């Protein structure tokens, strides 16, 4: 497996397949992720500010992540998406992508990474993943995404 940077138009179908395979995302979230991907492809990373990493094996994308600098901070970055295809979960691919993001952000002068995720029971393994990788729980916004679906906020100082 290799981690590569960037996103191409021919990656879009596979990104959608990955998001659907997880069973975690609402349809509108998948739509939003693909809109961000389209925006990045058409405008370029420098203009839109969305960075992409992919875990690939041969020609297959196993997982991807999307992150960017928070424009309202001098040193904060945000992880927007991280998704591993269901067939490739529990193989440390998510951890490899997260470490790659941390290194990229550090190299760009970033000091903190912020992550927002759902607090639904489905996401308990996601929250545990972030905690195992050194992210600290910062806040919970009750019913943010919907009834009984809080926004959980985590961060890590690099």
N, C-alpha and C positions, 0 to 999 in steps of 0.2 A: 504494500500500500504506500502511496505517495500523497503528500498534501500539496496541492497546487493553488495558485492565486488566480482570481478573476472569474468571469462568467461569460459564456457565449450563448448566442441565440439557440444553438443546437443543444444546449444543456436544459432548456426550459421544461421540456416534457419529462425528463428524468427528475428534475427538482419537484415537479408536481407529483410524480409517482412516489417519491420519497416521503413527501408531506402526507399524502393520503395513506401510505402504508403504516404510518405510526399510529393512526387512530386517535391522535391527541388533538388535532386542530379542527376548529369550526371551519365550515366552507368559506366564510368571509375572511378568515385568517389566511387560508391557502390562496385565495384570490389576491389578498394584499401582498403576500410574499412574492407572488408572480408579478404583480404590478411593480414592486420595488426592483425585481430582476429586470423587467422590461425597461424601466427608467434607467437603471445602471447601464444596460447595453446601449440604449439610444443616446444617453447624455455623457457617459463615461464616468469613471470613478472620481476623477478630480472635480468634476462639476457637481455631481450629485452627493458625493461623500459616503457612499455605501461601498464597503469592502467585502469581498467574498473569498472564502477558502473552500476547497473541495477535497474530500478524501477519495482518491481514485485508485482503481486496480485495473490495469490495462485500459480499456476504453470505457469502463463502467464507473459511474459516480456512486459511491457507497453512502456518502453523507455530505452535508454542506453546512456552512455557517455564514452569517451575514452580520456585520458589525460596523460601527462608525463613531466618529468623535461627536460628542454633544456640543453643539454650537454655543450653548449658554454656559460653558465652563472652560476654564483655562487648561484643565488636565483630565477631565472625565470622558470616558468612552462608554458606549453601550453595546451590549450583545443583543441583537434583535432576533436572530433565528439561529437555532442549531437543531439539525434534524438528521437522524441516522435511519436508513431504511430498516424496516422491521427485520429483514433477513440477516442484517449485520449488527444487530444490537448485542451488547454484552461482550464486545471484542476490543474494548478500550479505544474505539475510533472517536467517540465523543470527547474523551479525555485528551487524545492527541490533537484534535481540532481546538479544544479550549486552551491547551498549552501553546499552540501555534498563535492563537489570537493574542494571548498574554504577551508573548515575545514580540509580536508585530506592534502592539500598542506601546510596550516599553520602548522599543526602538524609535517610535514616533514621539516620544516624550510624555506619553500618557502615564498617569499615576494611579487611576482608579478605574475599574470596570464595573458597571452597573448592569444588573439583569432583572428583568421583570418576568414573572411567570404566573400561571394560574395556581390557585390554592385548592382546586378540586381534588378529591381523593385520587383520581386518575394520575395526577401530577406528583404524588408523594415520592415516586422514584426519581423524578426530575429534581425535586427539592433536595433529596438525599445526595444526588449526583453533585449538585453545586456545593453542598456542605462538605462532602468528601474532598472536593477540590479547592478548599480553602475560602469559599465564599461565605460571608456572614449575613444572616437574616437581619434586615434593617427595618422593615415595616410591612404591614398588611392593610390593604384598603378593602374593607368589607363590601361585598356585592358589586365590586367594580365591573367585572365582565358580565355579570348577570346574577340573579338570585342564587345565593350560596356559592358564588364563584369569585373569591377575592383575588386581588392582585397582590402577589408576594414579591417583595423587592429585596434583592441580595446585592452585595458588593464585595469587592476584593481590592485591597491596596496592594499595588505591585511593588 
